Amino acid sequence: MSWMAWTPVTASFFSIIAAILACMTFYEIKVPCTERKGFLPIPTTRGDRLFIGLLSSAYVHLLFVGFSEASLFIPLALCVVWLLCLLRWG
């Protein structure tokens, strides 16, 4: 793995994503879900809402990096709140 430029931040980012996916897989096995319609305009499952939340969080971070020089903890906090709301009420 020496050919990859893994920093502790990068490794922790991908480790957290892997942990989220593992937890969602375990939760899906224990409590299977059905599609439901929340505030999103389409019926979604937990996995759909997780994917939409991760994808939209990536866009928020890219926009923040492109248009601001402030700390990335600001969009991180916004994205965590967004993902929790999306998973709960989306």
C-alpha positions in Angstrom: 0.0 0.0 0.0 3.0 2.3 -0.1 2.0 3.5 -3.6 -1.1 5.1 -2.2 -1.0 8.4 -0.4 -3.1 7.4 2.6 -3.2 10.1 5.3 -4.8 9.4 8.7 -7.8 11.7 7.6 -8.3 9.8 4.4 -8.1 6.4 6.1 -10.5 7.5 8.8 -12.9 8.8 6.2 -13.1 5.5 4.3 -13.1 3.5 7.5 -16.2 5.5 8.7 -18.0 4.9 5.4 -17.2 1.2 5.6 -18.5 1.2 9.2 -21.7 2.9 8.2 -22.2 0.4 5.4 -21.6 -2.5 7.8 -24.0 -1.1 10.4 -26.7 -0.6 7.7 -26.2 -4.1 6.4 -26.5 -5.6 9.9 -29.6 -3.4 10.7 -31.2 -4.5 7.3 -30.6 -8.1 8.2 -32.1 -7.7 11.7 -35.0 -5.4 10.7 -35.8 -5.6 7.0 -37.3 -2.4 5.7 -40.0 -1.6 3.1 -40.2 1.4 0.8 -41.8 4.5 2.2 -42.4 8.0 1.1 -41.2 10.8 3.3 -40.3 14.3 2.2 -38.4 13.0 -0.8 -40.6 12.9 -3.9 -39.9 9.2 -4.5 -40.5 6.1 -2.3 -37.2 5.1 -0.8 -35.6 2.4 1.4 -33.0 3.0 4.1 -30.2 2.2 1.6 -31.6 4.6 -1.0 -31.7 7.4 1.6 -28.1 6.6 2.8 -26.9 6.7 -0.8 -28.7 10.0 -1.5 -27.4 11.5 1.7 -23.7 10.5 1.0 -23.9 11.7 -2.6 -25.5 15.0 -1.6 -22.9 15.4 1.2 -20.1 15.0 -1.3 -21.6 17.8 -3.5 -22.0 20.1 -0.5 -18.3 19.5 0.4 -17.2 20.1 -3.2 -19.2 23.3 -3.4 -17.8 24.5 0.0 -14.2 23.7 -1.1 -14.8 25.5 -4.4 -16.3 28.7 -3.0 -14.9 29.1 0.5 -11.7 28.9 2.4 -13.2 28.3 5.8 -12.8 25.1 7.8 -14.4 21.9 6.5 -16.0 21.3 9.9 -18.8 23.6 8.9 -20.0 21.5 5.9 -19.3 18.4 7.9 -21.7 19.5 10.6 -24.3 20.5 8.0 -24.0 17.1 6.3 -24.2 15.1 9.5 -27.5 16.9 10.3 -28.7 16.5 6.7 -27.9 12.8 6.7 -29.6 12.2 10.0 -32.8 14.1 8.9 -32.8 12.3 5.6 -32.5 8.9 7.1 -35.2 9.7 9.7 -37.8 11.6 7.7 -36.7 11.3 4.0 
